[in-house]
Amino acid sequence: MPEMRGMAGDDQACQLPTCAAVPIQRPRFLPHWQLASYALVADFAIVMLAAFLSYLVASGWRGDLPLRYGFVFLGSALLCMVSFAQAGLYRISALRDDIFAVHAILPRWTSIFITLAASAALTHEPGLFSRLWFGLFYIAGFSGLWLTRFTLARQLRSWIKAGYATRTAVIIGDNAATANLLARLQGHSSGIRFLGVFDDATPVLSAAPQNLLRRGNIQNLIQFVRQEKIDLVIITLPVAQHEYLSSILRQLRDEPLNIRVLPGEIGLLRGAPVKLSGDELPGVKLITVADRPMSDMGFFIKSLLDRSFAAAGLILLAPVFVLCAALIKLEGPGPVFFIQPRIGYKGRVFNIMKFRTMNHLACGSQPTRLNDARISRIGYWLRRYSLDELPQVLNVLRGEMSLVGPRPHMVGQQVDGRYFADALDDYAGRHWVKPGMTGWAQVNGWRGPAETIEQIERRVAHDIYYIENWSLTFDLIILVKTIFVGFTGKNVF
């Protein structure tokens, strides 16, 4: 797949000190994406089972199943999951509220059947599907979906009551607002586990109770969020301290966090005129300051699809792998693969894999140039058609990369005598997602050497645009464009 050529540098793993506070107790943990995946799989299974059992009843318990019914079974299940996801039925608030689930499921399940009926009518083939099956499927599907959600909601509420957290949060600000917030949430089944309070003020435990100790200042918080899985950061400092708040947000801008502000005591009032991100804290009004570019569920689905497609690609492209490896070995001594450290998700370092395209003794850390004498004859053609990038499917399978995302740079890369991170304010934002084998910048022609500030700015601008507008559809568009324009180009060398 395409790569930004001409990158060079080195890196070291992020070794961060542990915050000087009481060690975190790690209870049994049920993350949101895991709970949502249970519901997702359950919905798919229920729809498929309801469709099949309805067919057996409608057909007089015959075992032969026409292929057209199988396609409708699968299409209905997929439509169900997509429609429910758009309705927010996989959020924590929906998963623990069976009453909301009934009101939300009924119209969407009905709309799916209207879509199926309209599609069948357009075929102009009467009797294509049994009307009895159609009616039984509607009733059985809705009943099964509701019963599953009812059972899951009761189980989820009992898990939360037992202290099995679903999300984690930290608070910035050791003050009365923090004490009132914690008191408000004591009796709620919010599923939030608070891990600590951070404040630059004198470290005196005033508002933080004994089970929620002060863990340091804002710099300690930056270290903390890199070590721990944090879902939510709540700022309880007075809004009047806007300069201090701006300073905090600048320090946190490099971390993919959901950041909210409690607007003083008004945020704790019922019916307060402040916009709330619906399902985060029950009975508490919060102002959204920043959101992670991808939810836990989105991250899970993207990773699942990445690994599935990478595994399929590895199998289908096995002959190409073998041929490339054989040609490299036949041309001369040296390893088949070229391994190099790159910056990945959250700035962590991983070893990227590529087919070796340079003469073994000439390989080094210097940027690749046009007509570089170090490139071998076979290496020229591998690079010309981006075949040297194929081993990165192994990085995808290991969870270090994604099929689509910002191309991973090597730390130490400089432009005009400055490191990339120092030259561009938004540079660290490209590490909020996993790096990709291909990306929005690459399919728009921003490949090749990075020798000027403008070249880096344009690449980073495309990367940030991708991150801020990510969707599975956007990923598909980039993959399709890669097939047509991503494998070759004037900057591929």
Secondary structure, DSSP 8 states (H G I E B T S, - for coil): ----TT-------------SSS---------HHHHHHHHHHHHHHHHHHHHHHHHHHHTTS-----HHHHHHHHHHHHHHHHHHHHTTTTSHHHHT-HHHHHHHHHHHHHHHHHHHHHHHHHTT-TTSS-HHHHHHHHHHHHHHHHHHHHHHHHHHHHHHHTT--SEEEEEE--SHHHHHHHHHHTTS---EEEEEEE-SS----SSS-TTS-B---HHHHHHHHHHS---EEEE-S-TT-HHHHHHHHHHHTTS---EEE--GGGGGSTT-SS---TTSSTT---EEEE--SS-HHHHHHHHHHHHHHHHHHHHHTHHHHHHHHHHHHHH-SS-SEEEEEEE-GGG-EEEEEEE--B-GGG--SS---TT-TTB-HHHHHHHHTTGGGTTHHHHHHTTS-EEES-----TT-EETTEEHHHH-TTGGGGGSS--EEE-HHHHTT--S---SHHHHHHHHHHHHHHHHT--HHHHHHHHHHIIIIIS--TT--
